[in-house]
């Protein structure tokens, strides 16, 4: 293992894992209670230990630096991420102006997060003052003047300075302090007692708490006004990178399409062959020379303004800086080189009209894909195999659905808490919040809410609850629009009205579903509120197709009728219309009489008809994917992935899915894909029926759980 691999991860990555772990804790905790599973409870205890470890690492790594004397705006990217943290803890430092700067920034930026002041007893009882002064402890700064002062003082003076800092943080509004460098409880108690004596009069000791660098930079002047920030001229490296990227790798430019077409013509898009190897070899040599490339294959040079945070950064961080830099902007782990985070900031600041700084503050780089290591990052980018890969499927998150046993039980618990259940903090409410936020973070295009299980005995209850859940999605969905999923028109109408009952801008929601016989009731709502909708291909008329079910022609005819009325009469755009030709479980999709095609066959062929009809160009096709794997003995995720992949071959471009599984972006198991293909071709003939039956029999034999 090299030195970089031993280095700790940065705060952003740790915060991401804490969220993932906390989500899992909530899920497992409720499941352990609902199902009385001791094994699940044990997993919760293990995850709680992991959470404690992560929180310790976050505290150790530091969320915000109040010591850096470079352009302080460079800290705002971390603040953006840390705004979702449980608390912020400052780095060690002895400059009251930098401490006050942090609290001022948080207030002006509207970031309401508790701050823990980091107080370190700088004393000659340990070699810490000298080590910090000599840059032996990355991220800590002790000036020449402060070192001389500490060395001339006694321990009582050192404790006094620490007490003054505690009082300072309390007066500034810190939620607490973390006191380090103490040797016994008596020392700890003396500091707190003296801090209490000082109270709010800490400003009388400003001189003893002000030990800045020789030429310090402050984000705010002493009156609280923001100082002018540096606007450096773009370096040659920055100009060269911008020119090269725009000429060859900007999708809006002709060079991108010429290069992509050429590489595809030469076969380099396959990731193998002589042309690919030649291109990859040349790319590696060039990028190593210019950017210190380490061949990750998932390049973030554009997001980092032309700087590599793997080759250029001693820690190889996905998101720089880490907080270890010196006051001059040099790397705290290698003072001979500039901090990569500092270089990224300067490059961002050099862009016109502050556009680069906006991008820097709002961009969080995802972890690189380790499977791409040593491959061509340029070709991965051209052919959308790296982090820029877009999901080919419009994802409608399915997690907030009352028919899911665990989720439904939590929903019922929440509703039974009373009138303030949806506003007062509670375990069930946090569970629902986790479901909503996790789907948004996983890239959902819509977050579906289905409450029909509550409306079976009392239809009005489902209406009332939908209004509450619309508010929750609007509050916690990170801007992702809701999909109101109900068989009740009243529930859909109430949800639609509530979605727009706000002064904040919202994206048009999705209504699921509208049928041929509810068109004239539901579609006129567009006059007041814009929305997209799923047209469910069912009819009140008696089916005339083989086997007593709707034929492909009948299903396509329903789609035509819905499309023509929605577009021609009510002004919907084609892209606002989603068609659902319904999903039948593969496990029981076997015709009961000869000559009758399977349901999967009819579903897929209907999608093909819709997507190849020129008059309906732009309309979408969506399916409830989880229905396809009902009653299967095992491998439901794998079969779902194969089902989506096969349906996409027919034209499927949307789905109600578990967003965590990234359907459409991960290659399916070839054997499972072959099984789904057998059902997709089950046209009713004896040959096709036999193939499907054999495929399912083989699957069940291999995957059936032992009795």
Helices and strands as residue ranges (DSSP letters): H 3-6, H 11-35, H 38-61, G 72-75, H 76-82, E 88-89, H 96-109, E 115-120, H 128-133, H 144-152, H 155-172, E 176-180, H 185-198, G 201-209, H 236-249, H 254-265, G 268-270, H 274-291, H 340-349, G 352-354, H 355-362, G 370-372, H 377-382, E 394-401, H 405-415, H 427-441, E 446-450, H 452-455, H 459-476, E 481-485, H 489-499, E 509-514, H 519-522, G 523-527, E 531-536, G 546-548, H 552-568, G 574-576, E 577-580, G 586-588, H 599-612, G 614-616, E 620-624, G 625-629, H 636-650, E 654-657, G 659-661, H 670-680, H 686-703
